[in-house]
């Protein structure tokens, strides 16, 4: 009740200027929460209001669709020609196909993915396919039912179900209520100007009222099992949620209720930097209003200016006829659509995992903050405890012959080998291939041969020290047993030295 009163007072104090109010969720992890949160979202207004659309048939357009072939299986509408080169339907279709390809390429980079890793979205995972279909539905709207060829029609927005498929497949989580497929958002620009944006059609596809497909879902048994286990199509996000659940589960047992709920008036995804602005390219001597998303699309631009000088322009398709617009293919050390983001080093991550992995240094370097702190607390803290135990008792942290005799010993063995496995898995993960970070993958600057040689050498070195420690511990144990059988105490180091000197003088 107190929380509701607080929220009501806050809403009243905000007044009419605040059209939207969102609640805070401090125990939530954001995932794929970028701005714009949906692919092609910022073009919806322009496509809906700034151009006229005309009906066509699949016979007119099927041969001209390249990138969106397979997603578009309906009669589409094409925009009004803007130049003499766009007089034919085929030219208009290729223009929209390039726009969809650009939106797909840019949105993948906004998610921290290298678009060149997914050249064929039809054969990729569910998230990539959902992005591909969303951009195709956005730039290839469905023609109105019964519309005659060449007749003017309205722009039909993508279906709500297509948007929801994307949210589910890519595990989009912004930790508030701002991820809504159907919305109407207003933002005051000046005292007299308000920017209004709208979302998708409130219909499930396939439908004549919207563009898109039906909901994708798995069987109820499989869906329930995945929900209970905490795994989805995005394994990276699922593992983070699982780790967070382990940390917060004990705290949840102590909660006695909340007296207030925090609120904010700007959605979490709108608070992020707009990746369309971050990745735009401003031609030399031009203003920001003339910025484009792809420097390779500008004819006559010097190659030294394309891709920030850290890559080159390459065609997306093998043949230039299907998609003549190339995109930046960055050098191995760089990423993003204009090759301006320097990747983190795989070599650095590997050696941090080897020498400082017990304190989570490798994960801190990769900006995997939550798992880094968890690794520091668990593996680092227990490592200090085990080292202290070894120095005090002189015995190994795990003695299988002794520890397996009790439940506490079994738990100790399981914890030891579990955390040790985490340490070694991170070594293999960071060294075997470019690994995930909070953004783009690490640069492939650690040759496979070097990784194998270093790992084998370190394994041999660790095995040597373990064997030496085992032999030394076994010899010491037998020596103590021998002295106990003789009824005397084990000699001190001073007595042993004196005995050696006496025997030496004889």
MARMI-874499 format. One line per field, with one value per residue (C-alpha): x, y, z. Coordinates in nm, 3 decimals, always signed. Layout:
residues N
xx: [X	...]
yy: [Y	...]
zz: [Z	...]
END
This chain:
residues 506
xx: [+0.000	+0.283	+0.447	+0.124	+0.078	+0.438	+0.396	+0.070	+0.229	+0.520	+0.287	+0.092	+0.407	+0.524	+0.216	+0.100	+0.450	+0.530	+0.338	+0.530	+0.642	+0.854	+0.943	+1.298	+1.417	+1.747	+1.782	+1.759	+2.034	+1.997	+2.060	+2.061	+1.910	+2.024	+1.889	+1.688	+1.581	+1.410	+1.580	+1.462	+1.250	+1.366	+1.269	+0.906	+0.792	+0.967	+0.833	+0.481	+0.451	+0.720	+0.651	+0.374	+0.346	+0.217	+0.099	+0.288	+0.267	+0.514	+0.559	+0.691	+0.932	+1.044	+1.348	+1.471	+1.474	+1.814	+1.885	+1.520	+1.451	+1.288	+1.141	+0.918	+0.657	+0.369	+0.269	+0.463	+0.423	+0.711	+0.786	+0.742	+1.047	+1.280	+1.499	+1.509	+1.711	+1.422	+1.154	+1.134	+0.986	+1.306	+1.514	+1.278	+1.289	+1.670	+1.674	+1.455	+1.660	+1.977	+1.804	+1.700	+2.053	+2.201	+1.958	+2.043	+2.418	+2.398	+2.167	+2.391	+2.683	+2.467	+2.424	+2.802	+2.798	+3.013	+2.767	+3.020	+2.985	+2.622	+2.622	+2.331	+2.070	+1.839	+2.087	+2.171	+2.016	+1.670	+1.791	+1.965	+1.664	+1.432	+1.644	+1.652	+1.276	+1.209	+1.412	+1.259	+0.906	+0.991	+1.124	+0.896	+0.544	+0.256	+0.033	-0.325	-0.552	-0.726	-0.508	-0.464	-0.115	+0.015	-0.255	-0.158	-0.177	-0.090	+0.225	+0.139	+0.365	+0.510	+0.296	+0.323	+0.393	+0.706	+0.837	+0.761	+0.941	+1.252	+1.228	+1.196	+1.457	+1.724	+1.635	+1.593	+1.573	+1.584	+1.465	+1.161	+0.839	+0.988	+1.030	+0.681	+0.602	+0.287	+0.347	+0.307	+0.594	+0.617	+0.928	+0.920	+1.179	+1.087	+0.804	+0.586	+0.729	+0.677	+0.839	+0.592	+0.689	+0.474	+0.549	+0.404	+0.054	-0.144	-0.216	-0.066	+0.049	-0.018	-0.282	-0.399	-0.369	+0.006	+0.324	+0.485	+0.453	+0.289	+0.435	+0.713	+0.685	+0.810	+0.601	+0.462	+0.672	+0.995	+0.912	+0.839	+1.159	+1.370	+1.204	+1.268	+1.631	+1.683	+1.811	+1.694	+1.818	+2.074	+2.307	+2.527	+2.232	+2.096	+2.425	+2.437	+2.082	+2.170	+2.473	+2.263	+2.001	+2.265	+2.384	+2.040	+1.864	+1.991	+1.901	+1.549	+1.488	+1.543	+1.312	+1.023	+0.858	+0.929	+0.813	+0.870	+0.926	+1.161	+1.035	+1.183	+1.020	+1.263	+1.281	+1.610	+1.672	+1.611	+1.879	+2.141	+2.351	+2.185	+2.401	+2.277	+2.445	+2.752	+2.811	+2.724	+2.982	+3.003	+3.168	+3.456	+3.331	+2.970	+2.744	+2.597	+2.269	+2.443	+2.574	+2.525	+2.539	+2.776	+3.086	+3.116	+2.789	+2.941	+3.076	+3.412	+3.512	+3.883	+3.968	+4.171	+3.849	+3.636	+3.614	+3.829	+4.138	+4.108	+3.944	+3.807	+3.476	+3.346	+3.021	+2.777	+2.668	+2.901	+2.748	+2.712	+2.382	+2.186	+2.329	+2.571	+2.621	+2.932	+3.002	+3.315	+3.508	+3.741	+4.096	+4.122	+4.196	+3.894	+3.514	+3.180	+3.031	+3.300	+3.589	+3.636	+3.615	+3.939	+3.888	+4.032	+4.334	+4.287	+4.653	+4.608	+4.291	+4.465	+4.765	+4.543	+4.337	+4.654	+4.835	+4.557	+4.252	+4.196	+4.104	+3.895	+4.138	+4.056	+3.685	+3.742	+3.949	+3.669	+3.423	+3.217	+3.173	+2.923	+3.101	+3.435	+3.330	+3.182	+3.506	+3.708	+3.498	+3.465	+3.782	+4.003	+3.875	+3.897	+4.242	+4.367	+4.210	+4.367	+4.713	+4.696	+4.595	+4.887	+5.136	+5.004	+4.942	+5.185	+4.922	+4.751	+4.414	+4.245	+4.328	+4.095	+4.173	+4.080	+3.817	+3.594	+3.523	+3.282	+3.011	+3.196	+3.505	+3.302	+3.163	+3.516	+3.634	+3.340	+3.394	+3.767	+3.731	+3.433	+3.617	+3.937	+3.738	+3.612	+3.973	+4.088	+3.777	+3.843	+4.200	+4.076	+3.795	+4.011	+4.298	+4.130	+3.935	+3.822	+3.592	+3.286	+3.319	+3.067	+3.086	+3.261	+3.467	+3.838	+4.084	+4.226	+4.585	+4.677	+4.783	+4.648	+4.997	+5.117	+4.810	+4.869	+5.241	+5.181	+4.899	+5.098	+5.402	+5.194	+5.021	+5.357	+5.491	+5.183	+5.209	+5.576	+5.506	+5.207	+5.419	+5.700	+5.454	+5.293	+5.628	+5.755	+5.433	+5.445	+5.810	+5.736	+5.438	+5.642	+5.922	+5.677	+5.532	+5.880	+5.969	+5.635	+5.697	+6.034	+5.862	+6.036	+5.928	+6.023	+6.360	+6.369	+6.564	+6.840	+6.872	+6.882	+7.159	+7.356	+7.320	+7.443	+7.747	+7.831	+7.802	+8.004	+8.294	+8.309]
yy: [+0.000	+0.239	+0.172	+0.252	+0.578	+0.679	+0.603	+0.797	+1.101	+1.084	+1.066	+1.365	+1.569	+1.496	+1.658	+1.653	+1.686	+1.321	+1.089	+0.777	+0.643	+0.332	+0.145	+0.066	-0.292	-0.299	-0.679	-0.708	-0.745	-0.556	-0.754	-0.631	-0.306	-0.068	+0.248	+0.202	-0.121	-0.256	-0.283	-0.018	+0.156	+0.512	+0.480	+0.393	+0.756	+0.846	+0.538	+0.602	+0.976	+1.104	+0.908	+0.753	+0.379	+0.184	-0.174	-0.443	-0.818	-1.095	-1.154	-0.798	-0.810	-1.169	-1.160	-0.824	-0.913	-1.030	-0.988	-1.029	-1.325	-1.588	-1.342	-1.159	-1.403	-1.161	-0.881	-0.571	-0.197	+0.010	+0.377	+0.664	+0.716	+0.993	+1.013	+0.913	+0.603	+0.468	+0.467	+0.089	-0.139	-0.345	-0.037	+0.054	-0.301	-0.306	+0.029	-0.109	-0.428	-0.225	-0.025	-0.347	-0.485	-0.167	-0.175	-0.541	-0.473	-0.173	-0.333	-0.638	-0.407	-0.221	-0.553	-0.602	-0.866	-0.870	-0.870	-1.043	-1.351	-1.382	-1.333	-1.575	-1.494	-1.773	-2.028	-1.842	-1.871	-1.747	-1.403	-1.330	-1.454	-1.234	-0.925	-1.015	-1.057	-0.737	-0.520	-0.691	-0.640	-0.275	-0.186	-0.417	-0.338	-0.558	-0.425	-0.364	-0.660	-0.629	-0.336	-0.312	-0.303	+0.056	+0.190	+0.409	+0.249	+0.329	+0.204	-0.103	-0.134	-0.464	-0.679	-0.677	-1.051	-1.000	-0.749	-0.985	-1.267	-1.047	-0.959	-1.325	-1.465	-1.208	-1.209	-0.830	-0.707	-0.340	-0.391	-0.168	-0.150	+0.047	-0.253	-0.233	-0.324	-0.111	+0.240	+0.609	+0.821	+1.201	+1.405	+1.787	+1.943	+2.307	+2.487	+2.447	+2.131	+1.775	+1.470	+1.183	+0.825	+0.516	+0.145	-0.148	-0.250	-0.409	-0.722	-1.069	-1.187	-1.308	-1.043	-0.801	-0.522	-0.559	-0.692	-0.999	-1.353	-1.529	-1.593	-1.848	-2.079	-2.415	-2.686	-2.611	-2.881	-2.758	-2.395	-2.471	-2.675	-2.396	-2.139	-2.344	-2.404	-2.039	-2.110	-1.942	-1.889	-1.638	-1.858	-1.565	-1.382	-1.703	-1.777	-1.424	-1.459	-1.795	-1.644	-1.352	-1.595	-1.781	-1.455	-1.312	-1.630	-1.604	-1.234	-1.305	-1.518	-1.211	-0.970	-0.843	-0.617	-0.281	+0.058	+0.241	+0.173	+0.393	+0.536	+0.709	+0.891	+0.797	+0.433	+0.258	+0.186	+0.550	+0.650	+0.458	+0.626	+0.606	+0.365	+0.520	+0.844	+0.668	+0.475	+0.749	+0.889	+1.260	+1.331	+1.580	+1.938	+1.834	+1.897	+1.637	+1.662	+1.502	+1.206	+0.856	+0.514	+0.357	+0.534	+0.268	+0.390	+0.726	+0.713	+0.877	+0.883	+0.827	+0.476	+0.635	+0.792	+0.482	+0.257	+0.506	+0.366	+0.042	-0.176	-0.190	-0.197	-0.539	-0.640	-0.826	-1.059	-1.242	-1.067	-0.691	-0.714	-0.841	-0.583	-0.326	-0.151	-0.272	-0.251	-0.201	-0.516	-0.415	-0.520	-0.789	-0.534	-0.314	-0.340	-0.157	-0.040	+0.228	+0.036	+0.291	+0.057	-0.112	-0.469	-0.604	-0.831	-1.208	-1.247	-1.016	-1.196	-1.535	-1.445	-1.265	-1.584	-1.789	-1.576	-1.369	-1.576	-1.672	-1.308	-1.264	-1.028	-1.176	-1.113	-0.762	-0.694	-0.826	-0.607	-0.907	-0.733	-0.954	-1.283	-1.112	-1.009	-1.353	-1.518	-1.283	-1.357	-1.733	-1.847	-1.570	-1.598	-1.976	-1.970	-1.751	-1.991	-2.296	-2.136	-2.042	-2.398	-2.538	-2.305	-2.386	-2.760	-2.846	-3.068	-3.037	-2.856	-3.179	-3.530	-3.770	-4.070	-3.869	-3.621	-3.879	-4.044	-3.768	-3.553	-3.234	-3.372	-3.463	-3.108	-2.973	-3.188	-3.084	-2.714	-2.743	-2.920	-2.705	-2.377	-2.521	-2.621	-2.262	-2.141	-2.388	-2.341	-1.966	-2.036	-2.258	-2.019	-1.709	-1.880	-2.116	-1.852	-1.487	-1.469	-1.268	-0.937	-0.676	-0.549	-0.698	-1.016	-0.998	-0.951	-1.278	-1.186	-1.511	-1.781	-2.129	-2.283	-2.043	-2.119	-2.494	-2.459	-2.227	-2.440	-2.764	-2.603	-2.462	-2.798	-2.976	-2.717	-2.750	-3.131	-3.118	-2.905	-3.120	-3.436	-3.279	-3.171	-3.516	-3.696	-3.455	-3.489	-3.869	-3.882	-3.652	-3.867	-4.188	-4.023	-3.920	-4.271	-4.421	-4.199	-4.274	-4.649	-4.603	-4.428	-4.098	-3.765	-3.640	-3.460	-3.091	-2.935	-2.836	-3.196	-3.326	-3.083	-3.178	-3.547	-3.491	-3.300	-3.579	-3.849	-3.635	-3.599	-3.976]
zz: [+0.000	+0.087	-0.249	-0.437	-0.247	-0.319	-0.689	-0.702	-0.535	-0.777	-1.074	-0.949	-0.900	-1.253	-1.396	-1.753	-1.898	-1.818	-2.046	-1.946	-1.610	-1.562	-1.244	-1.139	-1.107	-0.913	-0.924	-1.302	-1.561	-1.887	-2.203	-2.564	-2.437	-2.711	-2.870	-3.087	-2.925	-3.240	-3.582	-3.826	-3.562	-3.635	-4.002	-3.929	-3.917	-4.243	-4.418	-4.290	-4.353	-4.589	-4.904	-5.109	-5.166	-5.463	-5.488	-5.678	-5.714	-5.636	-6.009	-6.043	-5.748	-5.679	-5.909	-5.775	-5.404	-5.285	-4.915	-4.810	-5.034	-4.817	-4.568	-4.816	-4.947	-5.005	-5.241	-5.140	-5.180	-5.320	-5.245	-5.482	-5.708	-5.592	-5.904	-6.268	-6.180	-5.972	-6.237	-6.262	-5.999	-5.997	-5.908	-5.624	-5.488	-5.495	-5.312	-5.033	-5.025	-4.967	-4.693	-4.517	-4.552	-4.402	-4.108	-4.046	-4.064	-3.831	-3.574	-3.539	-3.466	-3.217	-3.034	-3.030	-3.304	-3.615	-3.904	-4.131	-3.910	-4.025	-4.404	-4.449	-4.183	-4.300	-4.164	-3.841	-3.495	-3.400	-3.291	-3.621	-3.816	-3.610	-3.686	-4.055	-4.074	-3.879	-4.118	-4.421	-4.288	-4.216	-4.562	-4.761	-4.632	-4.732	-5.010	-4.910	-4.977	-5.312	-5.418	-5.796	-5.943	-5.948	-5.716	-5.423	-5.080	-4.721	-4.551	-4.342	-4.039	-3.913	-3.686	-3.310	-3.321	-3.534	-3.281	-2.993	-3.175	-3.187	-2.817	-2.724	-2.964	-2.869	-2.497	-2.491	-2.131	-2.030	-1.671	-1.704	-1.903	-2.195	-2.426	-2.573	-2.931	-2.936	-2.805	-2.875	-2.748	-2.742	-2.678	-2.654	-2.885	-2.831	-2.656	-2.964	-3.122	-3.003	-3.162	-3.173	-3.255	-3.273	-3.259	-3.447	-3.542	-3.255	-3.457	-3.477	-3.816	-4.066	-4.112	-4.379	-4.120	-4.064	-4.221	-4.070	-3.947	-3.655	-3.311	-3.287	-2.992	-2.871	-2.713	-2.367	-2.203	-2.358	-2.284	-1.919	-1.885	-2.035	-1.812	-1.499	-1.595	-1.686	-2.036	-2.353	-2.703	-2.573	-2.366	-2.266	-2.109	-1.954	-1.782	-1.641	-1.511	-1.355	-1.180	-1.055	-0.925	-0.724	-0.569	-0.491	-0.375	-0.014	-0.002	-0.125	+0.183	+0.401	+0.219	+0.431	+0.172	+0.012	+0.129	-0.201	-0.568	-0.768	-1.094	-1.398	-1.688	-1.967	-2.070	-2.006	-2.372	-2.463	-2.211	-2.409	-2.677	-3.018	-3.215	-3.541	-3.432	-3.296	-3.619	-3.867	-4.108	-4.182	-4.520	-4.515	-4.529	-4.468	-4.171	-3.938	-4.129	-4.428	-4.228	-4.366	-4.205	-4.454	-4.584	-4.855	-5.008	-5.106	-5.462	-5.520	-5.152	-5.096	-4.968	-4.688	-4.553	-4.594	-4.287	-4.088	-4.260	-4.060	-4.322	-4.674	-4.857	-4.960	-5.127	-4.908	-5.188	-5.424	-5.724	-5.733	-5.921	-5.621	-5.381	-5.523	-5.189	-5.003	-4.631	-4.425	-4.347	-4.066	-3.994	-3.722	-3.448	-3.522	-3.520	-3.579	-3.912	-3.958	-3.795	-3.517	-3.215	-3.113	-2.997	-2.674	-2.707	-2.692	-2.590	-2.292	-2.187	-2.207	-1.991	-1.741	-1.717	-1.659	-1.403	-1.242	-1.326	-0.961	-0.887	-1.203	-1.378	-1.719	-1.676	-1.544	-1.856	-2.078	-1.881	-1.769	-1.437	-1.254	-1.319	-1.251	-0.900	-0.838	-0.948	-0.729	-0.421	-0.467	-0.639	-0.500	-0.144	-0.131	-0.292	-0.007	+0.243	+0.076	+0.049	+0.417	+0.505	+0.307	+0.477	+0.824	+0.799	+0.522	+0.356	+0.020	+0.010	-0.101	+0.022	-0.156	+0.064	+0.373	+0.247	+0.079	+0.415	+0.527	+0.371	+0.458	+0.286	-0.023	-0.037	-0.002	-0.293	-0.512	-0.440	-0.505	-0.838	-0.943	-0.892	-1.038	-1.347	-1.378	-1.374	-1.642	-1.857	-1.869	-1.981	-2.264	-2.354	-2.384	-2.564	-2.809	-3.005	-2.986	-2.688	-2.593	-2.411	-2.305	-2.665	-2.966	-2.949	-2.876	-3.160	-3.301	-3.210	-3.033	-3.287	-3.228	-3.233	-2.963	-2.753	-2.777	-2.696	-2.398	-2.259	-2.289	-2.125	-1.839	-1.791	-1.776	-1.531	-1.310	-1.328	-1.226	-0.920	-0.826	-0.855	-0.652	-0.384	-0.373	-0.344	-0.079	+0.121	+0.095	+0.208	+0.501	+0.604	+0.592	+0.790	+1.061	+1.071	+1.108	+1.404	+1.568	+1.533	+1.704	+1.992	+1.947	+1.815	+1.474	+1.490	+1.432	+1.149	+1.399	+1.524	+1.169	+1.080	+1.393	+1.310	+0.959	+1.090	+1.336	+1.075	+0.840	+1.090	+1.133]
END
